[in-house]
Amino acid sequence: MTAVAEPATLPAFRDMTPAGPLIPELGVSLLAGRTADPSRVLDDIVEAERIGLSAAWIAERFDTKELAVLCAAMAARTQHIRMGFGSLAAGSRNVVYSAATAMTFQGLFGDRLMMGLARGLGDVLLHQGMTVPTMRGYEDYVDILHKLFAGETVTYDGPIGHYPLARLVDRPPQPRPMLWNSSWVPGPKALALTARKFDGLFLGTELTVEATRTIVNRAKDECVKIGRDPESLFFANWCMTAPDLSPEDEMLVINARMITHLSFAGIGDRLVEENGWDRREMDRILGREEMGKDGVIADQAFTREQLAEAGAALPREWVESGAVVGTAKECARRVREYIDAGINHVVMYGPSPAQLAPVLHHWER
């Protein structure tokens, strides 16, 4: 199983709506963080399409934010905007089930799914009785997906299980979805795998523009090594965005979430390393014993006010270089910097579509 993933085409982003073209470079993350009421996403997705965002992504949590249910509900309320799995953890689902989910979605709604995949966060999955595949197992998972999408029957016995005769008996006429490797701060193995098997690389939040450019160039170098056109690999990133927010609201949208993300095992260390930040600052800020204990995400262990209090200790440089803050015009300019660094699709994370409308106004101008 060594076939290189066939590249997708960028024009797939360029759908049209009655109100005008969607903006392929801009997407939004909906239901950011915790939520007890996922139903608000149904109005948010309508607004996201209306203002011209080309995709809406959901960061899955195993409570009220199950990817397939939410993305299908959002697709049913809209016509053209794409839905993004951001991302499906390979260890949470049998690979045939994942393939069936994707093709059912494509059959219902047309070619509108962008399927982010990840090995997953161990502290989260393992405590839920799920698994985190090895790097080899993750590659096998993606290989099997490609074969099932192509109509092949798969016989497999390896790191991710035993599949005597796996297949999708019926498949819709729609193409397979775009496959994105969701890797917050990818290392050499993840970059090489992305070049071999995926249509795109989906980076996490808090990476600076400079760090983003470096990672993009590394991924393109991996494409060159295997004879793949580096321009056939697409890049997306989560980008925490706070346009025209009060200092108090910005603290909750940006700083509090940065504390949660930095507390993920392994993620904070990699972010600090790639961004060239002072590791001692992170150790000082994340010194609470309860932080990330027993697989509990920081925003589950603390109230928003407690996270904001911890977030107030973040260096301002980290906020301004690892997120998008300021006026709507400044945010539009800042997002453009990530596009210039090689990102094809910026997923703005934090605000509602209505709050992002002024950013799109300045983007178009």
Sequence and secondary structure as in RCSB ss.txt:
>XXXX:A:sequence
MTAVAEPATLPAFRDMTPAGPLIPELGVSLLAGRTADPSRVLDDIVEAERIGLSAAWIAERFDTKELAVLCAAMA
ARTQHIRMGFGSLAAGSRNVVYSAATAMTFQGLFGDRLMMGLARGLGDVLLHQGMTVPTMRGYEDYVDILHKLFA
GETVTYDGPIGHYPLARLVDRPPQPRPMLWNSSWVPGPKALALTARKFDGLFLGTELTVEATRTIVNRAKDECVK
IGRDPESLFFANWCMTAPDLSPEDEMLVINARMITHLSFAGIGDRLVEENGWDRREMDRILGREEMGKDGVIADQ
AFTREQLAEAGAALPREWVESGAVVGTAKECARRVREYIDAGINHVVMYGPSPAQLAPVLHHWER
>XXXX:A:secstr
         GGGG  EETTEE EEEEEEEES S  S GGGHHHHHHHHHHHTEEEEEE  BTTTB HHHHHHHHH
HT SS EEEEEEEEGGGS HHHHHHHHHHHHHHH S EEEEEE   HHHHGGGT     HHHHHHHHHHHHHHHT
T  EEEEETTEEEEEE  S   SS   EEEEE SS  HHHHHHHHHH SEEEE TT  HHHHHHHHHHHHHHHHH
TT  GGGSEEEEEEEEEET  HHHHIIIIIHHHHHHHTSTTHHHHHHHHHT  HHHHHHHT  TTTTGGG  HHH
HS HHHHHHHHTTS HHHHHHHSEEESHHHHHHHHHHHHHTT SEEEEESS HHHHHHHHHHHH 
